[in-house]
Amino acid sequence: MRKWSKLLIIPLILSLILPYGTAIAGGANDEDEATVAVDTAKEDESQENAALPVELKARSAVLLEAGSGNILFEMNSHEKMAPASITKIMTLLLVMEALESGKIALEDMATCSEHANSMGGSQIWLEVGEQMSVNDLLKAVCVASANDASVMLAEHVSGSEMEFINAMNQRARELGMNDTNFVNASGLDADGHVSSAHDIALMSQELLKHELITQYSTIWMDTLRGGETSLVNTNKLVRFYNGATGLKTGTTDDAGKCLSASAMRDNLSLVAVVLGSETSDDRFNSARNLLDYGFANWEVTSLPPMQDAVTPVPVLGGVENLVNIDQAPIDSVVVQKGRKDDITYEVALAEDVAAPVEKGQVLGRVSILLDDTEITSYELRAAESVEKMTFGKAFSILIEAVLDLS
């Protein structure tokens, strides 16, 4: 047994005894509180939150519906702040994408470098030269928010943390995370390392598109190294919130207490981001209140039938007179409860189109409306290609017709 394994027994026992106890392999950066309470909102809201739909004790917050990306609530959502270990959402996203592309595999054995070993804060005390599988490193990051494991994964994917950071910032730009600049893969406080509640919601939504992540982000307790290192999830909502799917906590001196919490009920997937809370109670209560607010007020509903609103489009100068329309309709949308009967749609379709027509060519658009305001849309495209009529093509068609008559 490793020399520190006995030290883990005490916090592990506490996690089983106390309703919100914690027993993680951690340090100064991330989740070293002894207890966390996730009580419901107090009846008497503070004066500063009197105008808010829920009680929030945070500097900034966002509630996002993950299916559509619609923001259901926001408060100071673009304020740039230190994101602490919520940074690891982007680290995990790049690891998920590397796994799906085949660049790396869960069974890969990564080796701890001196750089990864030097990380402070939350860690699993990886030793220089120690090997650990990508699968176990993902557990360490998702469950215990281990900084050394995060850097080890970054190095395994990109060769160095610096190259990985470049990829993190590139991916952030692709996602429209304009408030964000990453300086490391772990979330330790550093000059210029900033994000916002809005941007964290965007990358949380993107990470949740990878179903594999919830196999790690929903783990409450686990072990590494054959049982020698105990892990308890830093996100207490995973155990105590109905439908919780993750996602990531964060705590540093600069950031305060932060959380990106995700949950799903009745096909409604929500992400609640709270940044800059003073205590863990505040961040968990605030995230829970946001999620409760979302589930109480929004629902997933099917769209009204299109019937015969989309018809083939006449083709001018083509070998065919009509081109069929290929639809990729949206199955459902998220609306406030009780408003599903108010959903309407508008179809904008070309009156005709000149040949040649390419398969997949955009010929129109369907707008889904609520109170005459568009809530989503999708394009209407040509289902097949149509050649332009030429003298040679016309003559060929004529010969074929004559032969058919003979």
C-alpha positions as a printed Julia matrix, in Angstrom:
406×3 Matrix{Float64}:
   0.0    0.0     0.0
   1.3    3.5    -0.86
   2.44   5.65    2.02
  -0.5    8.05    1.64
  -3.28   5.5     1.26
  -3.99   5.42    5.01
  -4.52   9.17    4.91
  -7.37   8.62    2.48
  -9.25   6.27    4.77
 -10.39   9.03    7.14
 -11.98  11.3     4.51
 -13.45   8.25    2.79
 -15.21   7.22    5.99
 -16.41  10.8     6.46
 -17.96  10.75    2.99
 -20.02   7.74    3.98
 -21.06   9.13    7.35
 -21.78  12.77    6.52
 -24.6   13.48    4.04
 -22.39  15.83    2.06
 -18.95  14.68    3.14
 -15.98  14.71    0.84
 -13.06  12.37    0.5
 -10.93  13.33   -2.43
  -7.29  13.27   -3.27
  -7.12  17.03   -3.21
  -5.27  20.15   -2.19
  -5.6   23.91   -2.31
  -7.17  24.11   -5.76
 -10.62  22.56   -5.73
 -13.07  21.18   -3.31
 -11.42  20.85    0.08
 -14.55  21.65    2.06
 -15.62  19.12    4.7
 -19.34  19.38    4.06
 -21.61  20.76    1.39
 -25.32  21.44    1.86
 -27.72  21.59   -1.06
 -30.85  22.85    0.67
 -33.63  24.47   -1.34
 -33.81  28.22   -1.68
 -34.75  30.2     1.38
 -38.22  31.71    1.4
 -36.96  35.22    2.08
 -34.83  36.35   -0.84
 -32.1   38.85   -0.16
 -32.63  42.39   -1.41
 -29.92  42.01   -4.05
 -31.66  38.98   -5.59
 -35.21  40.31   -5.27
 -35.57  40.72   -9.06
 -34.21  37.27   -9.88
 -36.49  34.29  -10.5
 -34.42  32.21   -8.08
 -32.05  32.84   -5.21
 -28.52  33.14   -6.55
 -25.4   33.81   -4.55
 -22.84  34.16   -7.31
 -21.14  36.86   -9.35
 -22.45  35.49  -12.63
 -24.75  32.72  -13.8
 -26.28  31.1   -16.88
 -29.01  28.51  -17.4
 -28.75  26.88  -20.82
 -30.88  24.24  -22.56
 -28.29  21.86  -23.96
 -30.33  20.47  -26.83
 -30.91  23.79  -28.6
 -28.3   25.96  -26.94
 -31.0   28.45  -25.91
 -30.13  30.49  -22.84
 -33.07  30.46  -20.44
 -31.55  32.77  -17.84
 -28.38  34.79  -17.47
 -26.82  37.19  -14.98
 -23.56  39.0   -15.74
 -23.01  36.17  -18.19
 -20.1   37.76  -20.09
 -18.1   38.93  -17.09
 -14.56  37.63  -17.52
 -13.42  35.69  -14.47
 -10.89  33.09  -13.42
 -12.67  29.78  -14.22
 -10.71  27.54  -11.82
 -11.09  23.81  -12.54
 -14.12  24.37  -14.74
 -11.31  24.86  -17.26
 -11.14  21.07  -17.32
 -14.39  20.97  -19.3
 -12.38  22.07  -22.34
  -9.61  19.63  -21.44
 -12.16  16.84  -21.29
 -13.78  17.96  -24.55
 -10.5   17.69  -26.43
  -9.84  14.28  -24.87
 -13.32  13.07  -25.91
 -12.73  14.29  -29.46
  -9.32  12.58  -29.55
 -10.94   9.35  -28.4
 -13.71   9.51  -31.0
 -11.24  10.27  -33.79
  -9.1    7.29  -32.8
  -6.08   9.45  -31.99
  -5.98   7.94  -28.5
  -7.74   5.04  -26.76
  -9.05   4.45  -23.26
  -6.56   1.61  -22.87
  -3.57   3.8   -23.7
  -1.0    4.03  -20.92
   0.23   7.58  -20.37
   3.43   8.39  -18.49
   3.72  11.12  -15.87
   6.26  13.8   -16.73
   8.09  16.06  -14.31
   5.82  18.88  -15.47
   2.63  16.96  -14.69
   4.08  15.9   -11.37
   4.76  19.54  -10.46
   1.1   20.57  -10.46
  -0.25  21.83   -7.14
  -3.77  21.88   -5.77
  -6.08  18.9    -6.28
  -4.12  15.88   -7.42
  -3.73  12.14   -7.18
   0.0   12.47   -6.51
   1.25  11.0    -9.75
   4.94  10.21   -9.56
   7.42  10.96  -12.32
   7.51   7.98  -14.65
   4.29   6.48  -13.24
   1.96   5.08  -15.88
  -1.81   5.24  -15.81
  -4.48   4.45  -18.39
  -6.49   7.17  -20.11
  -9.57   5.57  -18.57
  -8.25   6.02  -15.03
  -6.94   9.5   -15.75
 -10.43  10.51  -16.88
 -11.8    9.25  -13.57
  -9.2   11.28  -11.71
 -10.12  14.45  -13.61
 -13.9   14.06  -13.6
 -14.28  12.77  -10.05
 -11.4   14.28   -8.08
 -10.52  17.25  -10.35
  -6.89  16.15  -10.35
  -4.58  18.75  -11.87
  -1.71  16.34  -12.43
  -4.01  13.95  -14.29
  -5.32  16.82  -16.46
  -1.83  17.78  -17.57
  -0.92  14.15  -18.12
  -3.92  13.77  -20.46
  -3.01  17.01  -22.24
   0.53  15.76  -22.85
  -0.76  12.39  -24.04
  -3.09  14.03  -26.59
  -0.82  16.82  -27.88
   2.72  15.96  -26.78
   3.01  18.96  -24.47
   0.68  21.06  -22.35
   1.57  24.13  -24.42
   0.46  22.5   -27.67
  -2.69  21.32  -25.92
  -3.41  24.87  -24.67
  -3.16  26.11  -28.26
  -5.75  23.51  -29.23
  -7.95  24.57  -26.3
  -7.97  28.19  -27.45
  -8.58  27.19  -31.06
 -11.58  25.08  -30.03
 -12.85  27.93  -27.87
 -12.8   30.25  -30.9
 -14.68  27.66  -32.96
 -17.39  27.49  -30.29
 -17.74  31.27  -30.14
 -16.23  31.55  -26.67
 -15.18  35.16  -27.11
 -14.68  35.86  -23.4
 -12.18  33.05  -22.94
  -8.42  32.67  -22.95
  -6.76  29.54  -21.6
  -3.26  29.56  -20.14
  -3.23  26.01  -18.72
  -5.16  22.74  -18.9
  -5.9   22.48  -15.18
  -7.51  25.76  -14.15
  -4.9   26.87  -11.65
  -4.94  30.64  -11.26
  -2.7   32.36  -13.81
  -2.5   35.81  -15.4
  -4.71  35.97  -18.47
  -6.53  32.71  -17.73
 -10.17  33.81  -17.97
 -13.61  32.71  -19.11
 -17.25  33.62  -18.47
 -20.45  31.88  -17.43
 -21.69  32.22  -21.01
 -18.61  30.57  -22.49
 -18.55  27.82  -19.88
 -22.16  27.0   -20.75
 -21.17  26.73  -24.43
 -18.31  24.31  -23.83
 -20.41  22.34  -21.33
 -23.08  21.9   -23.99
 -20.45  20.71  -26.46
 -18.95  18.26  -23.99
 -22.37  16.75  -23.24
 -22.71  15.83  -26.93
 -20.19  13.07  -26.16
 -22.22  10.44  -24.33
 -19.08   8.8   -22.97
 -18.39  11.73  -20.65
 -21.37  11.0   -18.4
 -19.92   7.57  -17.62
 -17.24   9.51  -15.75
 -19.01  12.7   -14.66
 -21.75  10.76  -12.86
 -19.39   8.6   -10.78
 -19.91   9.31   -7.1
 -17.14   7.16   -5.64
 -14.38   5.05   -7.17
 -10.79   4.02   -6.63
  -7.51   3.97   -8.54
  -4.3    1.98   -8.25
  -6.04  -1.21   -7.23
  -7.98   0.46   -4.45
  -5.12   2.43   -2.92
  -6.4    5.87   -4.03
  -9.99   6.73   -3.17
 -12.07   9.17   -5.2
 -15.26  10.98   -4.24
 -16.88  13.35   -6.71
 -16.3   17.03   -5.99
 -19.77  17.7    -7.5
 -22.18  16.76   -4.73
 -25.21  17.2    -7.02
 -24.18  13.98   -8.74
 -25.38  12.11   -5.67
 -28.12  14.36   -4.38
 -29.85  15.89   -7.43
 -32.39  13.93   -9.44
 -31.24  13.55  -13.04
 -27.76  14.98  -12.51
 -25.33  14.18  -15.35
 -22.3   16.19  -14.17
 -20.39  18.25  -14.86
 -17.48  20.1   -13.17
 -16.6   22.06  -10.07
 -13.92  24.68   -9.56
 -12.34  26.48   -6.61
  -9.37  28.85   -6.46
  -8.58  32.04   -4.58
  -9.16  34.17   -7.68
 -12.27  32.34   -8.92
 -14.09  31.61   -5.69
 -16.46  28.65   -5.7
 -17.69  27.72   -9.19
 -19.82  25.0   -10.75
 -21.11  23.89  -14.12
 -23.97  21.53  -13.21
 -25.86  19.49  -15.78
 -29.01  17.42  -15.43
 -31.67  15.78  -17.6
 -35.34  15.05  -16.94
 -38.03  14.1   -19.47
 -35.59  14.68  -22.36
 -34.92  18.22  -21.15
 -31.15  18.7   -20.73
 -30.04  21.74  -18.71
 -26.7   23.29  -17.81
 -26.5   25.67  -14.85
 -23.27  27.65  -14.52
 -22.54  29.68  -11.38
 -19.26  31.53  -10.88
 -17.76  33.45   -8.02
 -19.78  32.12   -5.08
 -18.34  32.72   -1.64
 -19.04  29.26   -0.24
 -19.7   25.77   -1.55
 -23.19  25.94   -0.06
 -23.81  29.04   -2.19
 -22.64  27.49   -5.45
 -24.52  24.2    -5.0
 -27.69  25.94   -3.81
 -27.52  28.42   -6.68
 -26.98  25.73   -9.32
 -29.73  23.6    -7.85
 -32.12  26.54   -7.79
 -31.37  27.31  -11.43
 -31.95  23.71  -12.46
 -35.18  23.54  -10.45
 -36.32  26.76  -12.1
 -35.59  25.33  -15.54
 -37.35  22.02  -15.0
 -40.36  23.75  -13.44
 -40.84  26.24  -16.27
 -39.7   24.64  -19.54
 -40.52  21.46  -21.42
 -39.62  19.61  -24.58
 -42.54  19.45  -27.01
 -43.08  18.14  -30.53
 -43.67  20.49  -33.44
 -47.0   20.94  -35.24
 -47.38  18.78  -38.38
 -46.13  20.32  -41.61
 -48.82  18.58  -43.71
 -48.42  19.68  -47.37
 -46.59  22.93  -46.68
 -43.44  21.74  -48.48
 -43.92  20.73  -52.12
 -41.54  20.02  -55.04
 -40.03  23.09  -56.7
 -40.38  23.73  -60.47
 -37.08  23.57  -62.36
 -36.46  25.97  -65.24
 -34.46  24.62  -68.15
 -33.85  21.25  -66.57
 -34.13  17.67  -67.76
 -36.75  17.29  -65.03
 -39.64  19.68  -64.43
 -39.6   19.38  -60.67
 -37.08  18.76  -57.91
 -38.13  17.13  -54.67
 -37.32  18.71  -51.33
 -35.28  16.94  -48.69
 -36.28  17.92  -45.17
 -34.26  17.44  -42.02
 -36.94  18.68  -39.65
 -36.39  19.38  -36.0
 -38.3   16.81  -33.96
 -38.9   18.95  -30.91
 -38.28  22.31  -29.31
 -38.06  23.66  -25.78
 -40.74  26.13  -24.72
 -42.17  27.45  -21.51
 -44.69  25.06  -20.03
 -48.2   25.66  -21.27
 -47.07  27.31  -24.51
 -46.78  24.31  -26.84
 -50.1   25.12  -28.56
 -48.78  28.58  -29.42
 -46.02  27.21  -31.68
 -46.43  27.99  -35.39
 -44.22  27.75  -38.45
 -43.49  29.66  -41.65
 -42.18  28.09  -44.87
 -40.09  30.16  -47.27
 -39.58  28.08  -50.43
 -38.29  29.11  -53.84
 -41.05  29.52  -56.46
 -38.72  27.93  -59.0
 -35.04  27.23  -59.57
 -32.88  27.36  -62.71
 -31.06  24.23  -63.78
 -28.58  22.83  -63.05
 -29.64  21.98  -59.52
 -27.17  20.33  -57.16
 -28.28  17.73  -54.65
 -28.32  19.44  -51.26
 -28.74  22.91  -52.76
 -30.62  25.18  -50.35
 -34.04  26.04  -51.74
 -35.85  27.29  -48.68
 -36.19  27.5   -44.95
 -38.68  26.61  -42.24
 -38.96  28.98  -39.27
 -40.44  27.76  -36.0
 -42.2   30.63  -34.23
 -43.54  31.46  -30.8
 -45.43  34.75  -30.55
 -44.14  35.61  -34.04
 -40.57  35.29  -32.77
 -38.33  32.67  -34.35
 -37.1   30.14  -31.82
 -35.35  27.84  -34.29
 -35.21  27.01  -38.0
 -33.95  24.51  -40.54
 -33.1   24.57  -44.24
 -34.93  22.92  -47.11
 -32.61  21.33  -49.67
 -32.86  19.67  -53.08
 -33.28  15.92  -52.65
 -31.54  15.15  -55.95
 -29.57  16.87  -58.7
 -31.22  18.01  -61.94
 -29.14  18.5   -65.09
 -29.51  21.51  -67.36
 -31.3   20.78  -70.63
 -28.97  21.07  -73.63
 -29.5   20.34  -77.35
 -27.51  17.13  -77.0
 -29.42  16.05  -73.91
 -32.76  16.88  -75.56
 -31.83  14.89  -78.66
 -30.8   11.93  -76.47
 -34.12  12.04  -74.62
 -35.99  12.18  -77.93
 -34.14   9.13  -79.29
 -34.89   7.19  -76.1
 -38.57   8.1   -76.37
 -38.72   6.95  -80.01
 -37.05   3.65  -79.15
 -39.53   3.08  -76.34
 -42.37   3.45  -78.83
 -40.91   0.94  -81.29
